[in-house]
Amino acid sequence: MATRVVTVNDVLDGHVGLDLECFDRIYLNGWVPNLQVPGQVVNFLTGHLGFPIPSPAILERIGLGFRKAVAEFAAEHEIPVVRFARGERKLEAMRPHLERLERQKRTGVAAIGVAQEFQRVFTGTTHHADEGGGGVPHFSYDKADRRVTAYYFYLVDEEFGPAFIKICAYFPYPVKIWLNGHEYAKRKARAAGITFTELDNGFATTEDPVGLQEICDTLISGTIRVFCERWWAVLPLPLTEADRAAGYWWDIAMRQIEVSRTIVFTTPAHARSFFEALVGDNVDLGRPESVEIIFRPPQRP
């Protein structure tokens, strides 16, 4: 008689105390769609801003104004400004500031990080007529990777908790946003009165798994859009409301999304059986030379 192979579904059946799917780390890109090619830059400077000559000096002026606004914002709200050292882990440098705001049960910008990073930005070139170099200047724009200033606004949000918004100080001002779906779910669960035992980045137990899963499912694109609008209204920005009214504003899209499925077994023995069945079900995937368990279940004393 053939021996029946135990599958993952066999192990899960009747032995799971909590099975929860939730977004984990969310990393987003922000870019201005109609500021991506040289002709659009010229139109922004002349057609929108009304300058007769699309000089790179105008972009420099906008950048300087943004830097000044960031400095004034930090001073007005007594926000620490941290200059990141090369190779420094940014979150570790900012963690004390984030924890301070959370201990005080406050939301807002905890600290502003300043970094020099390579970004894809526009560079302007000035060309003169051939007649002795004294002719009317002309300007051209090209995208290039340049080491420029980026501001990291590390904040504690009312819905997402710790997060950051990074804004490049150079045209066309690319943006990156980092959020955590588990932190969102924890805050929503507390507000709904759902009790749970939390992990550093997840859940271990809850008395209402259905309700908790429903909360996790409320994290959709509209939730993130509301987050963005909330902070666009607070932070200093290189683009103005007049720019936005003319159609110059950031679109937000996924850069990297982590989806977590947390499975908590009723006994540790079932966790070991799950790993063994999972490896057995997938050992032929790509025909690996070796397979190993990175996170082992806890051992009994």
C-alpha angles and dihedrals in degrees: 000000000000117000113241113238114231111234132199091258090055091055094047095048109105096343103086122100095181131013112178133168118200141154110258121184115007120196117185138187124219123197138158104244096206095049099064105097132047095252091057090053091054091048091050091054098042109022097036106027093032100230113151092216122043094223121174086228088076091059090048089053091052091048092050090049090053093050090050091049091052091051092048092047091053093047095046094051096034092240117166116242113214122193108209117227118227110277093009117144101245098203092052090052091049099040096090090053093048092047091050092058092045092050088052089049089234134138126213141079109330097187141338118235122204120204138169107227140160111260134171102249140154120264122196126218126198119218126190130203115262096246101103092312090279100107129110110297122240127199133214132185132211134172118245140161108259133171102244142156120282125185120215112202103198108195146166110234124203092234106025102032114208113025141137139221116202118201123187113224093216130080128301085026104222115204135208126193130195123197137163121225095198091056089050091052093047093054093046091048093051091049090050092049095246111150119218144157109240132214123207088268108007146008131295102182141357136177091220110044093163093053092045092051090050089054092050089052092058091071100100137142092278090057090056092046089055089051090053094048091049092057097037084064092053109035127074108253136191091226121067135214088257089056090050093049088055091053099262105129141114125280114204124218138165118277099168128352126187118201116197129202111192115199117184114189126211091237132017091240091067090053091058090048089050093055092047092049091045091054091046092051093050106031091109093053102117089343096260120206091223138011126199140171110243098187109042122200114255115274121233115247 
